[in-house]
Amino acid sequence: MNLIINLIVYLVVFGLIWWLISLLPLPAPVAQIVRVLFIVLLILIVLSVFGILPGGYLPPIRL
């Protein structure tokens, strides 16, 4: 259960950051690079929450 809560919290924070970045008036090439980096980060978050990749950089959330 704690695993699901961690994943939900990380995805909500990730979504809020994505939304704030999307409000910036970035040129098209920079926006494309930022979009690719966010997708890679999303994949890393999901894989590290489920323990497939070591996610020492993601702090555990204690409720």
C-alpha positions in Angstrom: 0.0 0.0 0.0 2.9 2.3 0.8 4.3 1.7 -2.6 1.1 2.8 -4.3 0.9 6.0 -2.2 4.6 6.8 -3.0 3.9 6.4 -6.7 0.8 8.6 -6.6 2.6 11.3 -4.7 5.5 11.3 -7.0 3.3 11.4 -10.1 1.3 14.3 -8.7 4.4 16.3 -8.0 5.8 15.3 -11.4 2.6 16.4 -13.1 2.6 19.8 -11.3 6.2 20.4 -12.3 5.4 19.4 -15.9 2.4 21.8 -15.9 4.5 24.7 -14.6 7.2 24.1 -17.2 4.6 23.9 -19.9 3.4 27.4 -19.0 6.9 28.8 -19.9 7.2 30.3 -23.4 10.0 28.1 -24.6 11.3 27.9 -28.2 10.2 24.7 -30.0 13.6 22.9 -29.9 14.0 23.6 -26.2 10.5 22.5 -25.5 11.1 19.2 -27.3 14.2 18.5 -25.3 12.4 19.3 -22.1 9.5 17.0 -23.1 11.9 14.1 -23.8 13.8 14.7 -20.5 10.5 14.7 -18.6 9.4 11.4 -20.2 12.7 9.8 -19.3 12.3 11.1 -15.7 8.8 9.7 -15.6 10.0 6.3 -16.7 12.8 6.4 -14.1 10.4 7.3 -11.3 8.1 4.5 -12.1 10.9 1.9 -12.4 12.5 3.0 -9.2 9.3 3.0 -7.2 8.7 -0.6 -8.2 12.3 -1.5 -7.4 13.4 -2.4 -10.9 16.0 0.4 -10.8 17.8 1.4 -7.6 16.2 4.7 -6.7 18.4 6.1 -4.0 17.8 9.6 -5.3 14.0 9.3 -4.5 13.4 10.0 -0.8 10.9 7.6 0.8 7.6 9.3 1.8 6.5 8.7 5.4 2.9 9.3 6.1 
